[in-house]
Each structure stands twice: as structure tokens, then as C-alpha cells.
Amino acid sequence: MQLTYKLMLHRAPEGGFTVIVPALPGCVTEGDSLDDAIAMAKEAIEIYIEELQSRGEDIPDDSNTLEYSLSLATA
């Protein structure tokens, strides 16, 4: 089974990155570097999916989600 997840990475004020996985409510992690944050997100997603499977729940993913970034100029 191939699952796809979008990651939202935010620079943390104290350094490193916070990662949010929008398709999995509450799935949040962090890492000291971009690579570390992505690795931590992969691990968090795997644990989240294992928990859903143990409960017999559906596993959501982002395979049908489109993404677009919109920039607005303000006055």
C-alpha cells in the first residue's frame, strides 16, 4: 500500500523545525534540522498508522489532495 502525506514544516524560534501532518490530526513532531524533522515525521506517521490499524480505523492520506500556495501583497 502506497500512502502519501503532505508535511507542513515551520522554523522554530529556538532553532530546528516543527512538522505538522494535516491529514493526521494531532500528528506533530520536530527535528533539529530539515532532514531530522522529515525523518521524525516519517516515524511519527508510521506510529500513527499502526495505532489506526490496531483500532481497525480507516487510514487517511493526501493522495487526492491538491496543494497551492497563494501570496498576497498587503498595503
N, C-alpha and C positions, 0 to 999 in steps of 0.2 A: 504494500500500500504506500503510495506517494502522497505525502501531505505538504502543503505549502503554508508558510506563515510570514506575515509582514512584521517587521520589528521597528519600533519607534525608539530611537536612541537619542538621549538628551545628555548634553555635557553637564556634569555635576559641578556645582560651585567649588567644591573642595577637591576637584580633580576626578578623573575617570568618567564613566558613563552609566546612566540608569537606562535600563531596557524595559519596555512595555510591549507585551504581545496582545494587541487589541482583540484578536479572535478568541483569546482565552482569558476571560475576566479574572483579575487578580494575579495573573502571571506576570510578575515583575522581578527583575534581578538587576545586578550591577557588576561592573568589572573595572579594573584599574586602567585598561587600555581598550581600544576599539576591538582588537582581536579577542581579548579576555572577555569583554562584555558579550560578544557574539557566542563564544564558547559557553559562557554561563547561561545564555538564553537557550541554547540548544539543550543543555542539561535540564533546565527548568521546564522546557516544553516536553521533554521525554518523561519527566516525573509527573507532570500534569496529565499527560495522555495515559500513563499507567494507572493513575488514580481514576480517571474516567472509565477506563476499561474494567477496572475492578468493581465498579458500581454498575456496569452494564449500560453506561450512558453513551449517547452519540458523541463522536469526536468532530468538533468543528474545525474548519481550516479556511484559508484565504484563497483557495484555488479559483474561485469565481468572483473575487473582489478586484475591482479596478482601483488604481491609485492615481491621484492627480494632486500636484502641489500648485496652489494659487497664491500669487504675490500681489498685494495691494499697496499702492502708494497712498500715504496719508498726508494731509495738508499740515 
